[in-house]
Amino acid sequence: MQHKVIDINDVVIRFAGDSGDGMQLTGTLFANMSAVYGNGLSTFPDYPAEIRAPKGTVAGVSGFQVHIGSHKVNTPGDFCDMLVAMNPAALKANAKWLKRNATVLVNEDAFDELGMAKAGLTGNPFEELHIEDRNIICAPITKLTEDSLKDSGLDLVAIHKCKNMFTLGMACYIYNRPIDYVYNYIEGKFRKKHPEMIAPNRKVVFDGFNYAANIQAVANTYNVAPAKLDKGTYRNITGNQAVAWGLIAAAGKAGLPLFCGSYPITPATAILEELAIHKNLNVKTMQTEDEIAGICSAIGAAFAGNLAVTTTSGPGLSLKSEALGLAVMTELPLVVVDVQRAGPCTGMPTKTEQTDLNEALYGRNGESPMVILAAHSPAHCFDMAFRAAKIALEHMVPVMLLSEGFLGNGSEPWKVPSMNDYPEIHPRFAREQEGPFRPFRRDPETLSREWAVPGMKGFEHRVGGLEKNHDGVLSNEPANHELMVSERAGKVERVAMEIPPLTVDGDQSGDILVVGWGGTYGHILTAVEEMRAEGRNISFAHFDYISPLPSNTSEVFSGFRRIIVCELNSGQFAGYLRNRLPGHDYFQCNKVQGQTFLVKDIVDCVTEKA
C-alpha cells in the first residue's frame, strides 16, 4: 500500500496512561511543538482526583488532550481522532471519547493478565469496549524502549520512564511534527544537571519516529498546516502562567512591588510557583502556613503599599472569607485569584467547575460587595489579571478574579503583547490636603478613598475591622454605618463606568441569546457557529465582568425573547441575573461533572430550549 500524506484542518489527540507514564509531559511537548509550528491549539490536562490512586486502575489514569488546527482553535475538542493508551485502564477510561474513524495506539506490553484485571477487563479489550472497528495499532512500546536503550547504561526503571518519549516520536511521525523541538527541550532540561540523559532521550524519540515510519499499521500520515494568525510573536501559555505575568505587568505599570501571599492548593499553586521565579522583577512571594495567613499577609502588604495578591481555589476561598471582609472594610487594594475546582469540600481537586460564583458574590458576613471578574481562556487570563490589578489600585477595592482548573492548566497560543498597548495604572495615593488626613474621604465620581501608606508623614491613620467614619474614627452611629455601607457598595457599582459594554456576537436582537461566563466561552462560541452553519439564527453574549455587570446588560437582554445561560454549575449565574435583572425570560444549560462542556451539550440544550 502506497503511503499518503493527507492534509487535514484539525486533529484531536488524547494521551492517556498511569500517573507515572509521563502523559502530561508528552501532551505538553506535542502541544508546544505545534505552537512553534504555528498551529492554533487548545489543551485540556485531566489529572486523577486522588493523590495516589492504585497503579494500573481507572482511578489512576492521567490524560492530556490536544486539539491543533490550521485555524484558531477554541476548545480542546469533544472527541478524539487518536487515543494513545499506555495501559488497559487508560483504554477503558477513554474509549468513550473516540470518534468513529479514530486511531488507537496501545502499548501491548501492558495488556497482560494483571493489567487487564486491574482495569476490570476480562476478554478482548477492543471488543469488550466496542471499539474493534477503529484503526488499532498495537505496539510493544515497553519492549521497543528497552531495545532502544539497552546500551545506554540506564537501569531498567529509568529506561521504562522513557516509554512516553518513544510514544511521542511515533505521534510526531503520524502527524508530521518537527521533532527538533523535542530535541531542544531535552537539551535544555538535562544540560546542567543530567547531561548523560540527553543522548538516551534523543535516541528513544528518534527510534519511536522511525518505528512508526516502518510499520504497516501506519498507512497514512497527516499534516495540519499552520493557522493564519495575526502577525506577531506567539508562545504557548497556560492560564496560571498568564495570571502571574498579567499581575507582574500591572505592578510594572503601577510602579509598585508585587507581593503574593498564598498557601499551595490544586489547581492554583502554579501561580505562586510562577511568581516566585521572578524576583528580578520586584516580586515577593511567601508560601504561608495556611490560607488565612496567606490573605492576611497580602492585606498587610496592601497596607504597606504593594500590589497585593493571594491565590487559591474553592476550599481555600472559604477560609479566606473573614479576611476578605477585612479587606472590604479597610478598603485596601487586593487581588484574589480563585482557580475553581469541583466541590463541595475537597470534592474532586483536579476537576474543573464554575461552582464558586455564589461564594465569590456572597461568601462574606455583612454587606461586603466586591468586584468580580472572570477570565474566558488561558491567554485571556493575562488581560483579566492586569485589569483586576488596575481596578483594585485605582478604586481602592478588593477584586476577585475567577479562573477555572480548565483554564489554569490548559494552554493556547498567546500573542506576546507590547506593554505600550496597555493603559497606565495610577494608584490612588493620598495627596496634600487642608487639615488632618481623612482616610475615608472619597472621590465624588468613583467614591474611592485615598491610599496612605506607612512612612507618609502627616497621613497617619488607623484601619481595621471596626466601622469608622470619614475621619477614620471608630463609630457606632447607625446613620454613619448605613452611609458607609452604601458608599462601599456604590464604589463597586461605579466600576461599571470603566468596564467595556456587553457585546453581542450575531444579530443584536432576535429569538435566542446564548449567554456564558468564564471558561465556557470557547465551547459556546463553537456551538453557536455550528448552529449558524445549519441556518439557525443564534446570538451570543459572554460575561467577563460579573460584579458589577456591564451597564448595558439589561438593554442587550431586552432585544431577545429567550436567554439561555450556560454554566458549569447548577445555575448560579442564571440566579444572579434573575435577581439583578428581573423581567427577562431565562433558561438554563448546566453541567456539574467536573468536566468542561462538550460542544454537543450546548447544541442539544439550545435545540431543546428553543
N, C-alpha and C positions, 0 to 999 in steps of 0.2 A: 504494500500500500504506500502510495506516494505521500510524503509529509507535506502538510499545508500550514501556512501562517495565515490565520483568519483575523481580520480586523473587526473589533467589537467596540461598542460605545462605552460599556462599563462592565465591571465584574465584581461580584461579592465573594470573598473568601473568608472562611471561618477556620482558624487554627484552634484545636482543642486537644487537651491531654490532661495528665495528672498535674498537680501543682508543681511538681519538680521537673516537669518536662520542658520548661522554658518556652511555653507557647506565647506568653505575654511579650517576651523579647523577640521571638520570631515574628509575631504580628507587627510589633513596633518597627522592626527593621524593614519589613516589607512595605509598611506604610511610609516610612521615611524615605526609602529609595524611590517610591512612587511620587512623593512630593518633590524630590530632587529632579525627577524625570519630567515633572510639570503636570501631572495628573491632578484633577480635582479629587478630593478624598474626604471620607469621614470614617471614624473608627469607633468601636464600642468594645472596650475591655469588659469581660464578665468574669469576676472573681468568685471563688467559693465563699459562701457566707460563714462557714465555720473556719476557725483559725487553723486547725489541723484535722481535717476530715480524714477518715481512714483511706490509705493509699489504694488506688485502683477502684474506688467506689464512685457512683454517680455524684454523690455529695461533694467529692473532692475534685471534680472536673473544673478546669480553668480554661476559659475561652477568650479569643480575641478576634473580632470580626472587622474586616477591612473592606470598604467599598471604594473602588477607584473608578474614575471615568474620564472621558475625553471632553467633559463639560463640568460645570460647577456641580458638586455633589452635596446634597442637603441632609441625607440620612445615611446611617451605616447599612441600610438595606434590610428588607423584610426577610428574604430567603436567600440562601447562598448557592452560587454556581459551583463552588468547590469546597468540600469539607476535608480538612486534614485531621484525622483521628489517630492519636498515638496509642490508644488502648481501647478495649471494648466499652468501658464506661463512657469515654468521650463519644464514641459512635452512638451509644444508646441515648445519651443526653441530648445529642444534636441532630439526630436523624430527622426529626420533625421539621427542621429548618431547611431541608434540601429541596431545591427545585426539581421538577420532573426530569430534566435533562442534565442534572448535576454530575460532577465528577467526585468520587470519594477515594481519597488516598489514605490507606491504613497501614500501620506498622504491624505486619502479620506476626512478627515475633512476640508481640504482646497478647495475641489471641490464643493463649494456651488455656489449659483447663482451669488453672487458678484465676487468671484474668477474666475469663468468661463467668466463672462463679461469682466473683466479686461484683461484677456488673449485673448479675441476675439474668444472664443469658444461658440458654440450655442447648440450643441447636445451632443451625447455620445462622449467624447473626444477621446477615443481609435478608434472608427470607423471614426471619423472626421479626425484623423491624420493617418488613415490606418495602425494602429498597433494592431488591435484587435486580431491578431493571435499570438502575443507574450505571454510569460508567465507573466500574470498580477497579481500582489499582491497588493490588496487594503487593507491598514491597517489604522485604526483610530488613527494615531500616536499622534495627539494633545490630544485626549481624554485619550489614554493609558498613556501618560506622566502625565496628570492631576491626574489620578488614582494612578499612581506610587508614586507621591509626595504629595498626599493630606494631609498626616500627617507630612510633612517636616517643616512646619512653614513658607514656602516661599509664597510670594504673587503670584497671577496668572500670572503677567508679567514675573517674574523670573522663574516660572515653565515652561512657554511656551518657554523660551530661552533654555530649556534643551531638546527640541524635537530632536535636532541633535544628542545628546548623546544616546537617545533611538534608533534612526536610526543606529547609529554606532554599538550599541550592536547587532542589527539584522544582519548587514553586517558581524560582527565578527563571528556570528554563521554560516551564509551561506557559508563563505569562510574559516572556521576553523582558525581564527586569535586568538592569545593569548591575552585575554583581560587584563591580568595582566599589560601589558604595559600601557593601558588606566588608570588603577588604579594608577600606579606610576606617570603618568602625572598629574592626578587630585590631588594627594597628594602634588606634587611639586608646582603646580600652586597656591593652596589655603592655604597651611600650614601656611604661615606667616601672611597674611592679612585677609583671609576669611576662617578660619578653619571650620566654620559652613557649608560651601558649599561642603566639602569633601563627607560626608555621602550621601546627596541627589544625587550628580552626580554619585557616585559609584552605588547607588541603581538603578538609571534610566538606566545605561548601562547594569547592570545585568538583569533588567526586560525586556529590549529590546532583549537581548540574549535569555532569556527563552521564550519570546513570539514567536520568530521565531522558536524555537525548538518545539513548541506545536501547530503550525497551519498547516493545511493540504496543504496549498498553497506552503509551502517549503517542497517538496517531497524529494529532494536530497540536500546534501551539497557537497562542493568541496574543494579539497586540492591541493595547489600549493607548491611543495617541494622546499626546499632551493636550490639556484643556486650553482654550483660548481665553486666558485670564488677562485682566488689566496689566499693563506694563508695570514692572516694579520688582523689588526683591522679596521673595517669599521664603518662608520656612514653615515647617510643621510645628504646631504648638498645641499643647493641652490646655484645657480651661484653667487648671490650677496654676500652671506657669503664667498664663495670660493675666490672671488676677494679680499675681505677685508683681509682674512687670508694670501693669497698669497703676498699681499703688506707688511703685518706685518712680514712675514717670510723673505722677501727681505731686509727690513730695518734691521732685526737682523743680516743677513749675511753680510750686508754692515757696520754694526756698527754705524748706523745713527738713529736719531729720525725720526719718521714718522709724517708728517703734512698733513691733509686733509682739504682744504677749499672748501666748497660746499654749494649750495642752494638746498633745497629739490625739487625733481621733479620725478614724476612717469615715469618709474619704477626703478629709480636708487637710491632712497632715502635710501633703506635698507643698502647700502654700508656704507654711512655716519653713520647710526644708529649703525651698527655692529662695525665700527671702534671706535665709541665713548665709547663703553663698555670697551675697552682695554687700559685704561690709564696706567694700571700697566705694560704695555709692551712698554712704552715710545712713546705712540701715543697721538698726539694732534689733536683735531678736532675743527673746527669753522663753525657753521651754519651762513652764511653771509646773508646780506640783499638782494642780487641778484646774478645772475650768473657771472656778471662782477667782482664783489667784490670777489667771490669765486676763480676764476682763478688768479686774481691779488694778492690775499693773498698767493696763492700757489707759484706764481713766486717769491714773496718776501721771502718765506720760502726756496725756492731753492737757492736763492742768499745767504741766511744765513747758508746754509749747511745742510738742511734737505732733506730726500727723500720726495719730494713734490707731492701731488696728488690733483686732482679735479675731481669730478664725475658729470655726467649729462645725459640728453637724448637730442634728436634732437633739439627741440626749444632752449634749453639752450646752446647747442653747437654753434648755430647761434650767440648768444650773446657773446660767448667767442672768436669769430673769430679774433677780433683785438688784443686781448691779446695773442692769440696763435701766431700771427705774432711777437709779442714782445719776446715770448719765443724762437722762431726760430732765431730772430736777436741777442738776448743776448747769445744764445747757452747755455742755462741752462737746467739741467736735470729736466724734468717734466713728470708725467704720467697723461694722461687724459683718463678717462673711460667713454665711451658713451654707455649706455644701450638703444638700439634703440627701437623706437615705431612707430606706424603708423602716418604719417603726410599727407599733409604739415600742417604748423601752429600747432594748438592744436591737430588737427586730431582726432585720437581715442587713448587717452593716455594709456589705459590699454592693447592695442592690439600690437602684435609683428610684426616686419618687419625688412628688411635689407636695408632700403631706405636712410640711411645716408652715404653710401660709397662715393658717389661723394663729399659730404660735407667734409668728412674726408680727402679725397685726395686733393681737390682743394679749400676748403672754406676759403681761406685767400687771402689778397691782395698781389700783388707782387709775386716773386719767393719764395715760402715758403714750401719747402718739409719737410715732417715729416715721421717718421717711423710709419707704421700702422700694427697692429696685430689684430687677431680675434680669439676668443675662440670658440670651437665647441661643448661643452657640459657643464652642470653645474659644474661637477668636474674638467673639463679641465680649467675652469676659474682660478683655483688656480695656475696652471703651467704658464698660459699666463700672469697673473698679476705679478708673480715672474719674468718672462722673460722680460716683459715690463720695470720693475724697473731696472733690470740688464743692459739692453741696454741703458736706459736713463742715468744711473750713469756712465757707462764705456765709453760711446760715447758722452756725453755732448750734448744731443739732446732731444727735446720733443718727447714723444712716445704716440700714441693714441691706446688704447685697445678697440676694438669694441665687445660689448656683445649685447644681444637682450632681450626683455621682456620675451620671452620663456625660455631663459637660466637663466636670473636673478631670476625669480620667480619659475622656475621649479627646480626639485631636482632629485638626483640619488645617489646610494651608492658611497662613496668615500673611497678608501683605505688610511688611515691616513699614510702619508709618514714619513720616517726618514729624518731629515734635513741633515744628513750626506751624503745622496744621491744627494743633491743639490749642485751646484757649489758655490764657494766663489764669492763674489762681491767686486770688487776693484774700488771704486770711483776714478776719475782722479784728485786727489788733486794736487795742484801746488807744485813743488819741487824747491829747491835752484838752481839758475842759475846765470851765469855771467851777470852783467849789470842789468838794470832796468827790472822789470817784463813786459813781453809782453803778455797781456791777450789772444790774438788770435794767438799766436804761436801754430803750430799744430804738432801732432804726424804724422810722414811721412807715416805710414801704414794706420791709421784709419782716419786721418785728424781731430781728436778730439782736442779741446783746453783743457787747464788745468783749474781746478776749484779752485779759490782763494776766501775764504770766509772772512767776516769781522773778524778782530782780528788777522789775519795772518800778522805779521809785515814784511814790505818790499814788500808786494803784493797788495798794494793799487792800485785801478784802477777804471775806470768808465765803466758802461754798460748802454745801453738804446736803444731806438728805432731808433736812427740815425746811419747811416753807419759809420763804423770805419775801420782803417787799422789794421795790425797785432799788432801794438804798442798800440792800444786802443785809438788812436787819431781820432777825427772826420775827415772824409774825403769825399769830393765830387768828387774826381778824377774818371773819367769814367773807366779807366783801373782797378783801385782798386775795384770799385763796381762790375765789371764783374768777377774779381778774387774771391771776397768774395762770390758772388752768386754761382759761380762754386764750390768753396770749401764746402759750406754748402750743396749743392746737392750731391757732391761726398761723403761727410761724411755719408749721408743717404744710398747711394748706397753701400758703403763699409761694411755696416752692413750685407750684403748678404754673406760675407766671414765667418760669425759666425753662421748663421741660418742653420737648417738642410736642406738637399736637399729634393726636392719634391719626394715622393714615390708613387708608383702605386700599388694599390690592384688589383691583377689579372695579366694577360699577359702584358708584357712590351711593346708590340706593337700589332696592330690589327685594327679592323674596327671602334670601338666606344670607346671613353674615356669619361666617365661622370665626370664632374668637379663641385665642390661646394666650398663654403667657409662659415665660421661661423657656426651657429646653424642648417644648413641643413644637417650636417654630418650624424646623425643617420638615418634620413629618406632616404637619398640617399643610404647609406650602406645597409639598409634593402631592398630597392627596387632592388639594384644590386644583392643581394643574392637571392632574389625571382626569378629574371630573369635568373640567373645562374642555379638555380634548375630546370628551364624549358628547360635547354640545350643551352641557349644563351651565347655567348662569349662577355662579357661586362667587361671593366676595369674601375677603379675608382681612381681619384686623388682629394685630398682635400687640400685647402689652409688655413693654419693658419697664414701665413706671406704674407701680401698684398703689402706693400711698405717697402723695396724692395721685389720683387719676389725672390723665391729661384733661385739660379744661373743656375740650370739645367732645368728650366721650358721649354725653347724652345726645348731643346733636347728631353725631355719627349713628348712634343706635336708632334714632328716630326714623332713619331712612330705610329700615328693614323690618319685614314682617316677623321673621323668626331669627333669634340669635342663639347659635349652638356653641356652647362653651366646652372646649376640650381640655382636660387636665388629668394629670396622673394622681388623682385623689378621689374622694367621694363627692366632690362638688363644692370645695371651699371657695374658689374664686367666683363661681356662679352665685353662691350665697352672699358673698361680699357685694357683688354687683346688684343683686336684688335689694340689698339693704341700702346701698348708696344711691342707686339709680332705679327706683321702682317705676312700674308703668310700662316696662318693656316685656316682650314675650321670650323668656329664657328657656332653653332646653339644654340638657347635659349630655356630654360624652365623656365617660370616666373609665379609668383603668387603674387598679391597685394591685399589681402583681410583682412589683419590684423590677419591672421591665419597661422599656420605652414603648410608646405606641408602635404598632405596625401601621403602615400607610393604609392597608386594607381595613384596619379597625375604624379609622376615621371615615373612609369612603362608605363603609357599611352603616355606620352610625348616622352620617348625614343623609344617606338614602332613606333610612328608617324614619328620621325626624322630619324630612322634607314634606 
